[in-house]
Structure formats: C-alpha cells, structure tokens
Amino acid sequence: MISGFFGDEDALFFEIELLSDNGLELPVDAMFDTGFSDWLAINNQDLDALGWTYLKQQSMFTARGEAEFELYLGKVRIDGQDFDVPVHIGQGLSEVLLGRQWLQTRKLVVDMLSGVLTLG
C-alpha cells in the first residue's frame, strides 16, 4: 500500500517512479485523476530521457475537448513494484496523471477528515 498526500484544492498525489530503458529512476509526484480512464499520462517534454517504445497515435476526449496523444509502452514503479503500462504522452499536461485503470487491482482510500490517502 502506498500513502499519498493532498495537494492544492485537495488534489490526490502519490509519489511514483518513472523508469527509463537505461536504468534511470525518476521520482515524480503523480496526481490521481478519476476522470482519466487509462493508466498514466505525462507531458511530451518529460518523454525524452525515458527511451520508451512508441506504440501508436490515439485520440481522446479530455476536459478541454478532443486531443491527440502518442501512446508509448512505459515502465513505472509504484510501492516498490514495477509495471509495464501504456502511457499517454500529450502537450500541456501540468501533472503526471494516474488514471482509473489502477483501480482494477488496487483500492483507493480517501479520508480527508482524517488526512488519510492510500492506494493499495
């Protein structure tokens, strides 16, 4: 189980690591976005150092309307466990986003009154 923290406007954040193909481990604070239906999304400028494998182009509907994303096979570490997941790469993403697919195998607990935020 991984503990998170509450950000501005009670955003849900978890520290994860993006893993490059050459062994670089990049710790980032990722925002859990229940409106994002996939696994992970990052800004295109963050992709350069990771060396991930390109899969395809994909259109998605976002809060800003339809947008084009490049889909890559990426590696991420959450709570000490490594995962190979499809990663949406887009322009103008201000945060690394964790999406709802993580809820297929993990339980999200949010208790703002007690200050508890876990994904496990």
C-alpha positions as CSV (number, residue, x, y, z in Angstrom):
1,M,0.0,0.0,0.0
2,I,1.3,3.5,-0.9
3,S,0.4,6.6,1.1
4,G,-0.3,9.8,-0.7
5,F,-0.8,13.4,0.2
6,F,-3.3,16.1,-0.5
7,G,-2.3,19.0,-2.8
8,D,-3.8,22.3,-3.8
9,E,-7.6,22.2,-3.8
10,D,-7.4,18.7,-2.2
11,A,-5.8,17.1,-5.3
12,L,-4.7,13.5,-4.7
13,F,-1.0,12.9,-5.1
14,F,1.2,9.8,-4.9
15,E,5.0,9.5,-5.3
16,I,5.9,7.1,-8.1
17,E,9.0,6.4,-10.2
18,L,9.2,6.6,-13.9
19,L,11.8,4.0,-15.1
20,S,13.8,4.6,-18.2
21,D,15.1,1.9,-20.6
22,N,18.7,2.7,-19.5
23,G,18.1,2.3,-15.7
24,L,17.2,5.9,-14.7
25,E,14.7,6.1,-11.9
26,L,12.8,9.4,-11.9
27,P,10.7,10.0,-8.8
28,V,7.6,12.2,-9.5
29,D,4.5,13.2,-7.7
30,A,1.6,11.9,-9.8
31,M,-1.9,13.2,-9.4
32,F,-4.7,10.6,-9.3
33,D,-7.2,11.7,-11.8
34,T,-10.5,9.8,-11.6
35,G,-11.6,11.5,-14.9
36,F,-8.7,9.9,-16.8
37,S,-9.8,6.4,-17.9
38,D,-6.3,4.9,-18.6
39,W,-3.1,4.1,-16.7
40,L,-0.7,7.0,-16.9
41,A,-0.3,10.3,-18.8
42,I,2.8,12.6,-18.9
43,N,3.8,15.7,-20.8
44,N,5.7,15.2,-24.0
45,Q,8.7,17.1,-22.8
46,D,9.2,14.5,-20.0
47,L,9.5,11.7,-22.5
48,D,12.9,12.4,-23.9
49,A,15.0,10.9,-21.1
50,L,12.9,7.8,-20.7
51,G,13.5,5.9,-24.0
52,W,10.1,4.2,-24.0
53,T,8.8,2.3,-27.0
54,Y,6.3,4.1,-29.3
55,L,3.0,2.2,-29.9
56,K,0.6,4.4,-31.8
57,Q,-1.4,7.7,-32.1
58,Q,-4.6,7.9,-30.2
59,S,-7.4,10.5,-30.0
60,M,-9.1,11.0,-26.6
61,F,-11.8,13.3,-25.2
62,T,-10.4,15.4,-22.3
63,A,-11.8,18.2,-20.2
64,R,-10.6,20.6,-22.9
65,G,-12.2,18.6,-25.8
66,E,-10.7,16.1,-28.2
67,A,-6.9,15.8,-28.1
68,E,-4.3,13.7,-29.8
69,F,-1.9,11.6,-27.7
70,E,1.0,9.4,-28.6
71,L,0.8,6.1,-26.8
72,Y,4.1,4.6,-25.5
73,L,4.9,1.4,-23.6
74,G,6.4,2.7,-20.3
75,K,7.6,1.4,-17.1
76,V,6.6,2.7,-13.7
77,R,7.3,1.7,-10.1
78,I,4.6,2.0,-7.5
79,D,5.1,0.9,-3.9
80,G,8.3,-1.0,-4.9
81,Q,6.6,-2.9,-7.7
82,D,7.4,-2.4,-11.4
83,F,4.6,-2.2,-14.1
84,D,4.7,-2.0,-17.8
85,V,1.8,0.1,-18.8
86,P,0.6,2.1,-21.8
87,V,1.4,5.8,-21.3
88,H,-0.4,8.7,-22.9
89,I,2.0,11.4,-24.0
90,G,0.5,14.8,-24.6
91,Q,1.1,18.5,-24.7
92,G,0.2,20.9,-21.9
93,L,-0.1,18.3,-19.1
94,S,0.9,20.2,-16.0
95,E,1.0,17.0,-13.9
96,V,1.8,13.3,-14.3
97,L,-1.6,11.6,-14.1
98,L,-2.5,8.3,-12.7
99,G,-5.8,7.1,-14.1
100,R,-8.7,4.8,-13.2
101,Q,-7.1,1.6,-14.6
102,W,-5.1,1.4,-11.4
103,L,-8.5,0.8,-9.6
104,Q,-8.8,-2.6,-11.4
105,T,-6.3,-4.1,-9.0
106,R,-6.0,-1.5,-6.2
107,K,-8.2,0.1,-3.6
108,L,-8.2,3.9,-3.4
109,V,-9.0,5.2,0.1
110,V,-9.6,8.9,0.6
111,D,-10.5,10.2,4.0
112,M,-9.9,13.9,4.1
113,L,-11.2,14.4,7.6
114,S,-8.5,12.0,8.9
115,G,-5.9,13.1,6.4
116,V,-5.7,9.5,5.0
117,L,-4.9,8.8,1.3
118,T,-3.8,5.4,0.2
119,L,-3.6,3.3,-2.9
120,G,-3.1,-0.4,-2.2
